[in-house]
Amino acid sequence: MPMHLEIVTAERVVLTDEVDMISVPTRDGRVGILPRHSLLLTILEPGELDIIKGNERTPFAVSGGFMEVLPTRVTILADTVERADEIDAERAERSRAEAEARRRDAQTERDMMMAEFKLRKELVRLQVAQLARARRQQ
């Protein structure tokens, strides 16, 4: 019995589908969600969000947000989320280099924290884009 998943950002509905499993990065570590999971409300961390439907795994890059789990329904309210095929790897690489430069040149603790967050986000985007590229080559 699949569960209903809805992934939304402030700008768009990214996905509405019936899925078999969700694997997400949370503040407490990676969490796998199956149908009839216990109730959960958690904060998402930047990382790879995996959706499993049948034998197909679809990776997304998520920058953070919240997830609500009910027995038959999961809602993800993401800051940003991108499907692997939406990620421009060259642009993500430029953004990663820019974030590393900002981290290196940070004058305040706040600047350092913001640069590190941006760097984590871009590294996740690159990782998810590489997964999609490797799958296409198989």
C-alpha positions as CSV (number, residue, x, y, z in Angstrom):
1,M,0.0,0.0,0.0
2,P,1.7,3.2,-1.2
3,M,1.5,6.5,0.7
4,H,0.6,9.9,-0.7
5,L,3.6,12.3,-1.0
6,E,3.4,16.0,-1.7
7,I,6.6,18.1,-2.0
8,V,6.1,21.9,-2.2
9,T,8.1,25.1,-2.1
10,A,6.9,28.7,-1.8
11,E,7.1,28.9,-5.6
12,R,5.6,25.6,-6.8
13,V,4.3,22.1,-6.2
14,V,7.3,19.9,-7.1
15,L,5.6,16.5,-6.8
16,T,2.3,14.9,-5.9
17,D,2.4,11.1,-6.2
18,E,1.8,7.8,-4.5
19,V,5.2,6.4,-3.4
20,D,6.6,3.3,-1.6
21,M,9.3,4.9,0.4
22,I,11.0,8.3,1.1
23,S,14.5,8.8,2.5
24,V,15.3,12.3,3.8
25,P,18.1,14.1,5.6
26,T,16.9,15.5,8.9
27,R,18.6,17.2,11.8
28,D,18.7,13.8,13.6
29,G,20.2,12.0,10.7
30,R,18.8,10.2,7.6
31,V,15.2,8.9,8.0
32,G,13.4,6.4,5.9
33,I,9.6,6.7,5.7
34,L,7.4,3.8,4.8
35,P,3.5,3.6,4.6
36,R,1.9,3.6,8.1
37,H,5.0,5.3,9.6
38,S,4.4,6.8,13.0
39,L,3.5,10.5,13.2
40,L,6.5,12.7,12.8
41,L,7.2,16.4,12.3
42,T,10.9,17.1,11.6
43,I,13.3,19.7,10.2
44,L,15.0,18.8,7.0
45,E,18.7,19.5,6.5
46,P,20.4,20.1,3.1
47,G,20.9,16.8,1.4
48,E,19.7,14.1,-1.0
49,L,16.0,13.4,-0.8
50,D,15.2,10.0,-2.4
51,I,11.7,8.9,-3.6
52,I,11.2,5.2,-4.2
53,K,8.3,4.0,-6.3
54,G,8.3,0.4,-7.4
55,N,11.9,-0.3,-8.5
56,E,12.7,3.3,-9.4
57,R,14.6,5.6,-7.2
58,T,14.4,9.4,-7.9
59,P,16.9,11.7,-6.3
60,F,16.2,15.3,-5.4
61,A,18.4,18.0,-3.9
62,V,16.8,19.6,-0.9
63,S,18.2,22.7,0.9
64,G,16.1,22.4,4.1
65,G,12.5,22.7,5.2
66,F,10.0,20.7,7.2
67,M,8.4,17.3,6.8
68,E,5.1,16.1,8.3
69,V,4.4,12.4,8.3
70,L,0.9,11.0,8.8
71,P,0.1,7.3,8.5
72,T,-0.9,7.5,4.8
73,R,0.4,10.9,3.8
74,V,3.7,12.8,3.8
75,T,4.0,16.5,3.2
76,I,7.4,18.1,2.6
77,L,7.6,21.9,2.8
78,A,11.0,22.6,1.3
79,D,13.0,25.8,1.2
80,T,14.2,24.7,-2.2
81,V,14.1,21.3,-3.9
82,E,15.3,20.3,-7.4
83,R,15.0,17.1,-9.4
84,A,18.3,15.7,-10.5
85,D,17.5,16.5,-14.1
86,E,16.7,20.2,-13.3
87,I,20.2,20.8,-11.9
88,D,22.7,22.6,-14.1
89,A,26.0,21.0,-12.9
90,E,28.1,23.8,-14.4
91,R,26.2,26.5,-12.6
92,A,26.2,24.5,-9.3
93,E,30.0,24.2,-9.7
94,R,30.4,27.9,-10.1
95,S,28.2,28.5,-7.1
96,R,30.2,26.0,-5.1
97,A,33.5,27.8,-5.9
98,E,31.8,31.2,-5.1
99,A,30.7,29.8,-1.7
100,E,34.1,28.5,-0.9
101,A,35.6,32.0,-1.7
102,R,33.0,33.6,0.6
103,R,33.8,31.2,3.4
104,R,37.5,31.9,3.0
105,D,36.9,35.7,3.0
106,A,34.3,35.7,5.8
107,Q,34.8,38.6,8.2
108,T,32.1,37.7,10.7
109,E,30.7,34.5,12.2
110,R,27.4,35.2,10.4
111,D,29.2,35.5,7.0
112,M,31.0,32.2,7.7
113,M,27.7,30.4,8.6
114,M,25.9,31.7,5.5
115,A,28.8,30.7,3.3
116,E,29.0,27.2,4.8
117,F,25.2,26.8,4.3
118,K,25.5,27.8,0.7
119,L,28.5,25.5,0.2
120,R,26.5,22.5,1.6
121,K,23.6,23.3,-0.6
122,E,25.8,23.4,-3.8
123,L,27.7,20.2,-2.8
124,V,24.3,18.4,-2.5
125,R,23.2,19.8,-5.9
126,L,26.4,18.5,-7.5
127,Q,26.1,15.1,-5.8
128,V,22.5,14.7,-7.0
129,A,23.4,15.8,-10.6
130,Q,26.3,13.3,-10.7
131,L,23.9,10.5,-9.6
132,A,21.6,11.4,-12.4
133,R,24.4,11.5,-14.9
134,A,25.7,8.1,-13.8
135,R,22.3,6.6,-14.2
136,R,21.9,7.9,-17.7
137,Q,25.3,6.4,-18.6
138,Q,24.2,2.9,-17.4
